[in-house]
């Protein structure tokens, strides 16, 4: 399964990189969207000057993929990520921690263009579909 980071979805909508090609070549059932990413996307849409059009496009996209909850297993993984990074003197954003943990808890590959941030999480498998 591939789990999409927020920037991957935005790149899909803006037709940047090769995200659309990869998504169209992947069965919808093999695409997951962390609930935290849904939050970030919904927030962005509501702040947009074109909120109505973007909300409709986002709703169609969300309906076509599997929404992955942030559950107890993901919470445990997130705590492990945070402690491991903190012990090395590194920080990562809270929402990025939750997104990574959701991917890991679902034994999935995180699709992101933010590889510098996420590559510090040793066990996390990532792919960049942008380029």
Buried (B, 14 or more C-beta within 10 A) or exposed (E): BBBBBBBBBBBBBEEBBBBBEBBEEBEEEEBBBBBBBBBBBBEBBEEEEEEEEBBEEBEEBBEEBBEBEBEEBBBEBBEBBBEBBEEEEEEBEEBBBBBBBBBBBBEBBBBBBBBEBBEBBEEBBBEBBBE
